[in-house]
C-alpha cells in the first residue's frame, strides 16, 4: 500500500514494458514509477492478465518481466476458476495491483461476476496503488473507446468509475483513437477526461490528475472537454520526463 495513505491510480496509455535484446520484456520507467508510489523497498505486486483470458503465455511474460523488479510478485487469475482462496484478502494485502491490456469489456464483465469491482474499489480506498495499461487503464475510468467488440473502435461506458472521466489510451498510435474519443465527448456519450500517448501515464491522487509522466521526449497527455454542442476542446499536458535508469 502507499505509505502516504492516499488512493493512487497510474493509468498507462502504452509502454509499461520495453524490449531488451538480452532480457526480453523488462519494466519501463512507468512501471518503476508505479512501484515507487507504494513507498516500499520490496513492494508486493499482484498482476491480472484477465483481459487476455489468463493465457499461460501472458502469465509467463508478466512473471518474467516483473521478475526484473525487486518485488514480491503474484497473480490473480479467474480462468478456469480463481487461483487464490480469498481474492479480497489477497488483493488487499498488496502494495500494487497491475492490470494488463486486452478486452476491457470482458474484463469488467468478469470482475462484476466475481465481485472484483467491489474489491478493487475497497483496495483503492485502502491505499493499494492501482495501475494498468490500455484495458488496465480504461477500467478505472467511466469509459473510453475500445476494440473489445471488433476491429473497429466502439464506445465503452462500463468502467468502474473510480475516476469520473473518460480515458483515451494509445492516443497517438492508432488513427481512430483521437477523433472517436473527441466525438464521444462532444456528443455527451462520455464525460470529459484525459488521454495519453504511447509511453505516457496519468497519475491520479484520489480523483485529481496530479501529473502525467513519460520516458520518451515529445510525447503528450491531453485534457478533453465538451465545448458547446458537438464540439470539444483539447488541451495538451506536458508530461514530466522520467529517467530510463
C-alpha positions, 0 to 999 in steps of 0.5 A, spaced: 500 500 500 502 507 499 505 509 505 502 516 504 495 513 505 492 516 499 488 512 493 493 512 487 491 510 480 497 510 474 493 509 468 498 507 462 496 509 455 502 504 452 509 502 454 509 499 461 514 494 458 520 495 453 524 490 449 531 488 451 535 484 446 538 480 452 532 480 457 526 480 453 520 484 456 523 488 462 519 494 466 519 501 463 520 507 467 512 507 468 512 501 471 518 503 476 514 509 477 508 505 479 512 501 484 515 507 487 508 510 489 507 504 494 513 507 498 516 500 499 523 497 498 520 490 496 513 492 494 508 486 493 505 486 486 499 482 484 498 482 476 491 480 472 492 478 465 484 477 465 483 481 459 487 476 455 483 470 458 489 468 463 493 465 457 499 461 460 503 465 455 501 472 458 502 469 465 509 467 463 511 474 460 508 478 466 512 473 471 518 474 467 518 481 466 516 483 473 521 478 475 526 484 473 523 488 479 525 487 486 518 485 488 514 480 491 510 478 485 503 474 484 497 473 480 490 473 480 487 469 475 479 467 474 480 462 468 478 456 469 476 458 476 480 463 481 487 461 483 487 464 490 482 462 496 480 469 498 481 474 492 479 480 497 484 478 502 489 477 497 488 483 493 488 487 499 494 485 502 498 488 496 502 494 495 500 494 487 495 491 483 497 491 475 492 490 470 494 488 463 491 490 456 486 486 452 478 486 452 476 491 457 469 489 456 470 482 458 474 484 463 469 488 467 464 483 465 468 478 469 470 482 475 462 484 476 461 476 476 466 475 481 465 481 485 472 484 483 469 491 482 467 491 489 474 489 491 478 493 487 474 499 489 475 497 497 483 496 495 483 503 492 480 506 498 485 502 502 491 505 499 493 499 494 496 503 488 492 501 482 495 501 475 494 498 468 495 499 461 490 500 455 484 495 458 488 496 465 487 503 464 480 504 461 477 500 467 478 505 472 475 510 468 467 511 466 469 509 459 473 510 453 473 507 446 475 500 445 476 494 440 473 489 445 467 488 440 471 488 433 476 491 429 473 497 429 473 502 435 466 502 439 464 506 445 465 503 452 461 506 458 462 500 463 468 502 467 468 502 474 468 509 475 473 510 480 475 516 476 469 520 473 472 521 466 473 518 460 480 515 458 483 515 451 489 510 451 494 509 445 492 516 443 497 517 438 498 510 435 492 508 432 488 513 427 481 512 430 483 513 437 483 521 437 477 523 433 472 517 436 474 519 443 473 527 441 466 525 438 464 521 444 465 527 448 462 532 444 456 528 443 455 527 451 456 519 450 462 520 455 464 525 460 470 529 459 477 526 461 484 525 459 488 521 454 495 519 453 500 517 448 504 511 447 509 511 453 505 516 457 501 515 464 496 519 468 497 519 475 491 520 479 491 522 487 484 520 489 480 523 483 485 529 481 490 528 475 496 530 479 501 529 473 502 525 467 509 522 466 513 519 460 520 516 458 520 518 451 521 526 449 515 529 445 510 525 447 503 528 450 497 527 455 491 531 453 485 534 457 478 533 453 472 537 454 465 538 451 465 545 448 458 547 446 454 542 442 458 537 438 464 540 439 470 539 444 476 542 446 483 539 447 488 541 451 495 538 451 499 536 458 506 536 458 508 530 461 514 530 466 520 526 463 522 520 467 529 517 467 530 510 463 535 508 469 
